[in-house]
Amino acid sequence: MSNNLVDARQALEGSIVPTFFRYLIPSLVGLIAMTSASLVDGIFIGNYVGVTALAAINLIIPILTLLSGVGIMLSIGGSVRGGKYLGEGDTAAASAIFSKVLLVLGLYGMVVLLLGFVFKESLFAGLGASKELFPIMSEYYLVILPFVLVQLIMVALYFFMRLDDFPRLAATALAVGALLNITLDYVFIAVFEWGLAGAALATGLSQALSLLVMIAYFFSPSRMLQVNLIQKNWGEVFQAAYNGLSEFINEISGAIIAFICNWMLIQRVGIDGVAAITVVNYLFLVGFMMFFAISDSVQVMISQNYGAGKHDRIRGFLKISALTIATLSLSFILVLTTVSEPLIYLFVDNRDSPEMVALAKELVTYVWPLFLFSGFNMLISGYLTAIHLPLQSGVVALCRSLILPVGLLLTFYYLLADHLFILALPVAEAFTFVLALMIFLRHRPKKFNRVEGQRLSL
C-alpha cells in the first residue's frame, strides 16, 4: 500500500481532533492567503485608484460570480461524490468523476470566454451601471475575463487534490499565488500606475501561478486519482452537479444579492453607497472564508466516513467543527464592534471621502449579527451535501442566500428609510438558522445510523 493511501485512511481511522485540524489548517492557510490577496487588491485600488474604482469592481463581481458558480458546483459536488467512492474503496470511480469534471469545466470555460466578450456592454447595463462607468468597468473586466478558464481548472484541482490527501500542496499553491498577487498589486498599481487593469492582471497572473504549482500533483507517484480523457456515463456529471447544488445556489445568489444591494444603495445614497458596501464586504471576507474552509474541510472527512458507514466519526467531526465556528464567530464580532473604523481607513482616505467612511461604519453596525448564524448555516449545508442530501442542502442555501434575503430586502426597502434595508441580511440569516437546525435534526448522524436504508443510493 502506498504512503499516500495510508495517509488517506486518516479521514476514516485517525483521531477526530488531530484529523480535523490536519485537513482544516492547510485549507485555512490557502484560503486566508487568497483572501488576504483580495483585501490587498481593495487597499491598493481604494488608495491609489479611488472610491469610484472600488464601486466599479463591486458592480462587476456579480458577473464573475455567476461565471464561476458552475465551476464551484461541479468541483464540490464531484469531490463529494469522489469522497464517497474512496470511502467505499472504489478508486477507479473516483478517478472517473475527477476526469469528467475537469473535461466539462474546460469546455464550459471556453464557451464562457466567448459569450463574456460578445455581451460585455449588455451585461454592464443589466447590472445597473451608467454608461459613464462602462470604460472603468471594462478596464478591469477585459483583462480578468481570459483568466476565468484558469480559475475554473484551479478550483477543481483544489477540491480533488484535498480529497486525494494533498491538502498541503493545494494550500501552498493558493498561498504562492496570493503572495504574487500582493507583489504585483504594488508593482502594477502603485509603481506603474496601471489602475484597474493592473489589479486585474495581478489577480489573473497569480491564479495562473497557483495552477502551475498544482500541476505538480500529476507528477506524484502516490496520488490515487488518475485522469483519463476517454469516459463513459456522462450523466454522472449532472448527478455531481446536483450534489453541488447548494454551492451553486450560494454562488449565484451572492451575485443576485450583490446586484440588488448595489441598485438599492445607488438609488438611496449614490455611488458612495456601492463603495461603502464594497469596503464592508472586504471586512467580512476573512470571516466568511474561514467558515467556508471549515465547511469545505469537514465535507472531505464526512463524505468518506459516510461511504464507509462510520457515523460515530461523523458526529465527532461535526462537534469539533461547531465549536471552532462558535469561537471564530465571537472573535469576529468582537473585532467588528470595537475596531471597525481603523479597518475601514485601510481602504480609503477619510479626507477624500468622509461620507463614504461614515456610511461604511454605519453599515457594519447593522450587519455584524451575520456572524452569529452564517458559520453554522454553512456547516449544516455542507454536512447535508456530504451525506448526499443535495435537495435539503439546497433548501438551506436557497433560503440563506436568495429567497429570504431578496424577500426581506424588498420588504425593508419599501418600509424603512435610507439604507436601513440592509438589516434584511442578518434577519434572513437568523431565520435560515432555525430552518437549517430543523433539517439537521431530522437527518443527524444518530438518526440515519438507526434507520436502515436512510443513506441515499447513487
N, C-alpha and C positions, 0 to 999 in steps of 0.2 A: 504494500500500500504506500502511495506517495506521501511525502511530508505534507503537501497541501491538503490531501484528502484527510489525513489525520487531524490537521488544524481545523478543517471544515466541520469535523464532528463536535467542535466546541459548542456550536449552537444547539446541538442535541444532547450533549453529555457534560459540558463544562459547568462549573458552579455559576449560579444565576448572576450574582452581582459582578464578579470579575468578567464574565462573558458579556454582560450588558455594556459595561464600560469599554471592553475591548472593541466592540463594534461602534459604540457611540463616539468615543473620543476622536478617532480618525475622521468620522463624519463631521463632528463639530469643528475640528481644525480646518477641514477643507471648506465647509460651508461658511464658517466665520471669516476665513480668509477671502472667500469670494464676496461676502457681504461687505467686508472692510474695503475691498476694491470699489464696490458700488458707492459706499459712503465717501470715499476719496474723490470719486467722479463728481459727486454732488458738491463737495467742498471746493474743488478746483473750478467747476463751472460757475457756482454761485459767486465766488470771489474774483474770478478772472474774466468771466464772460457776462454774467449779470443775471438778475432775477428773471427777466423775460426768457432767457435761455433755459433756466430751470423749469419754467412753466411749459416751454415748448417740448422738452423731453417728457414731461408728465403727460402731455397730450398724445405723444407717440406711444407711450407704454402700452395702452390697450391693444394696439395693432400687434406689437411684438409678443405680447402675452397670448393673444389669440393664435398667432402662428406657432408658438411653442407648446400650446395646450395639447395638441395631438401627440407630440413627442413625449411629453410628461406622462400622458395617459398610457401610451404603448409601453414605455420604459418601465413604469412602476407596475402596470398590470402584467406585463410579460415577466418581470423579475419575480413577482409574487407567484405566478404560475410555475416558473422555473424552480422556485424555492420548494414548492410542494413536490415537484418531481424529484429534486435532490433528497428531500426527506424520505421519499419512497424508494430511493436508490436507483432511480431511472435517469442516469446522466445523459443518455442519448436524447431523451425527450426534452431535457433542459437545454441541451445544445441546439436542438431544432428550433425552439421558440426564440432563443437568443439570435440565431441566424435570421429568422423571419422578421424579427423586429428591426434589425439593422438594415435589411434589404428594403423593407417598406418605408422606413424613415428616410433612406437615401432617395427613393423615388418621390416621396412627399416633399422633401426639401427642394428638389429641382422644380417641381410644379409651383411651390410657394414663391420661389425667386422670380419666376416668370410673371405670375399674377401680381406680385407685390410691386414690380416696376411698372406694369401696364396701368394699374388702377391707383397709382400713388395719390394723385390730386383728389380723386373721388373719396379715397379713404380719409384724407385730411379734412375735407369738407364734412364728411359724415361724423367726424369727431367734434364738430362744432368750432373748429378753428377758423378765424377770419383769413382772408387771402393775404393780409399783411404778414401773417405768421408763416405762410407756406414756405418762403425762402429759408427761414430759420429752421423750420422742421425738416426741410429737405436736406439741409446741410448735415444733419445727423443721420437721417433715415437712409439716404442713398449710400452712405458708407457702411452702416451696420447691417443692412439687408443681406448682402452677399455672404455674410458670416453666419446666417441662420442655419444653413446646412451643417456647418461645422458644429454649431451649438447642439443641434439635434443628435448627431452621432456621439458627441461628447457626453450628453446626458444619458443616452442609452448605455454607453460603456461604463459610466459611473455606477449605475444601479446594478448591472450584471457583474461587474468586477467585484463589488462588495458582496454580492451573492456568492461568488466563487472564492470568497475569503481572501480578497486582495484589497481590504479597506485602506491599508496604509498607502498603497500605490495610488488609489483613487484620490485620497486626501492630498497626497503630495502633488498630484497633477493640478488640482484646484489651487493649492497654495502657491505653487510656482507661477501659475497663470496670474493669480492675484497680485503677486509681487511685481510681475512685469507690467500689469495694468497700472499700478500705482506709479511705477517709474516712468512709464510712457505718458501718463497723465501730466506729470510735471514737465517732461520734455516737450510734448506736443502742445499743451495748453499754456503753461507758464513761460516757457522759453521761446518756442516757435510761434506762439500766439495763433494756433490753427483753430481755436474756438471749438464749436460742437463737432466739426469734422475730425479734429484731433482727438476728442473724447471718444467718438465712435471708433476711430481707428485703433486707439489704445485698447478698447474693450474687445474688438474683433481679433486683434493680434494675440491678446492674452488668452482668448478662447482657443485659438489655433495652437498655441504652445501647450496648453493643457491637453489637447487632443494628441499632440505628438508624444507627450510623456505617457499618456495612457496606452499608446500603441506598443509600448514595452511589454504590456500584458500578453500580447500574442506571441511573444518570443519566450515566454516562460514555460519550461517543460512540465511544471507542476500544475498548470491550470487544468480544470476539468471541462470547462465549456469550450467547444470547438465550433468553428464556422464552416458551413457547407452551403454553397450557392444553389445547389440542387435540393429543393424541398418539396414536400407534399403536404396535403391537409392545410391549405392556406386559410381555411375557415377558422383555424385556431387563432389567427391574428385578431379576428373580431371578438373571440372569446377573451383574449388577453386585453383588448380594448375595453370590454365590458368589465373585466376585473379592475381596470384602472379608471372606471367611470367617475368615481368621486374626485380623483385628482384632476381629471379633465374639467369637471364642473367647477372645482376650485379655481382653476386657471382662467377659464372663460368668464366666470362670474366676477373674478377680480377685475378683469378688463371692463366688464359692464358697469360694475360699481364705480370704478375709477372714472369712466365716461360720465356717469350720472352726477357724481360729486363735482367733477370739473365743470360741467354745464351749470349746475346749481350755483356754484361759487362764482362763476363768471357773471351769472345773472344778478346775484346779490351783492358781490364785492368787487368783481372785475378780475383782471389778470393777477393782481396781488393775491387773490384768494387761491388761485391754482398754484402759485408759487409757495404759499403758506402750507397747503396740504402736501405739497411735494416734500418740503422740509420735515413735516410731521411723519410722513411715510419713511423717510430716511431714519428718523429717530426710532421708529418701531421695527425697522427691518431686522436688526440684530436679534431681537427677542423672537420674532416670528420664525426666523431661520433656525434658531435653536430648537423651538418647538417642532419644526418640520424635521430637523435632524433626529430628534428623539422618536417621533412617529415613524420616520423612514427606517431608522436602525432597528426598531423593535419589530417592524414588518418582516425583516430578514429572518430574525430568530423565531417569530411566531409562525410564519409560513412553513418553515422546515419542521418545527415541532408539531404543527397541525397535521402535516403529511405523515409524520411518524406516530401520531396519536398520543403525544406526551402532553396532556392537558394540564398537569400539575406545574410543569415548567412554564407554560403559557401564563398561568396565574402569577407565577413568580416574576416573570418579565413585566407584566402589567403593573404589579405593585411598585417595583423599583422605578418604572417609568413615571408613574403618577407622582411619586414622592419627589423625583427630580424636577418635574414640571412645576409642582407646588413651590418648591424652593426658588426656582428661577422666576416664577411669576411675582412672588413677593419682592424679590430683589429689583426687578424691573419697575414695579410700581413705586418702590422707594426712590429710585433714581429719577423717574419722571415727575414725581410730586415734589422733589426738592431741588434738582439742578437742571431742569429743562431749559432755562434761559441761557446759561453758558453753552449748552449743546447747540441751541439754535444759532448762536453767534458764530459757530464754526462754519456755517454755510453762507451767511450773509453779513454784511456790514450794517449795523443798526443806523449809522449816519446816512446811508444811502436809501434805506427802505424801512423806516421805523414803523410804518403802518403794517407792513407785512410781518415784521418780527412780533409786534403786539398781537396780531391775529393768530400767528402760529402758536404763541404761548397760550392763547385762549382755547384754541382747538385741542391742545394737549390736555387741558383740564377737563375737556368733555369726553375724550376718547380713551384715557388711560384705563378705565374699567374693562376694556377689551382683554387685558392680561389676566383678569380673574377667571375667564372662561375659555379663551381661544386655545390654549395649550391642551386642555382636557378634551375639547371637541376634536382637535386634530388627532389626538391619541386614539379616541374611540373610533373615528372614521378610519384611521389606519389599521386598527385591530380588525374591524369588520372586513376590510379589504383583504387582510392577510388570511382570514379564515374562509375566504371565498363567499362572502355575502355582499357582492357589489351593489345590489339594489338597496339594502339597508345603509351601506356606506354612502351611496349616492344620495339618499334621502337626507342624511345628516349634512353632507356637503352642500346640497342644494338649498337647504334651509339656512345654513350659516352664511353662505356666500352669495345667494341670489334672491330666493323668494322673500325671506324676512327682511333683509337689508333694503331691497328695492321697494317692497311694500311700505315699510316704515319710513324710508327716505321720502317717498312721495307724500305720505300722510303728514309727516312732520314738516315738510317743505310748505305745505299749504296751511298748517295750523300754527307754526312757530315763526317768529320774526328773525330777520338777519340770517346768521349761519347756525342757529340752534338745531337745525335739522340734522346736523352731524351726530347728535345724540342717538339717532336711529341705529348707528353701527354697534355700540356696546349693548343696547337693548336687544337687538337681533341676536347677538352672540349669547346673551343670557337665556333667551327663550330657547335657542338651539340646544344649549347645555341640558335643559330639562328634558327635551325630546331625546337627545343622544343618550342620556343616562337611562331613560326608559328602554330604549332599544338595546343598550348594552346589557341591562339586567335580564332581558329576555334571551339574549344569546351569549351570556357569560360562559366561561370555560366550565364552570361547575354544572351548568345547565346541559350543554351539549356533551359533557362527559357521562351524564346519567342516561341520556336518551339515545337509544341505538338508532343509527342512521341519520343523526342530526347533521353531520357533515355533508356538504353538497358534493355530488359526483361531478366529474368534469365531462 
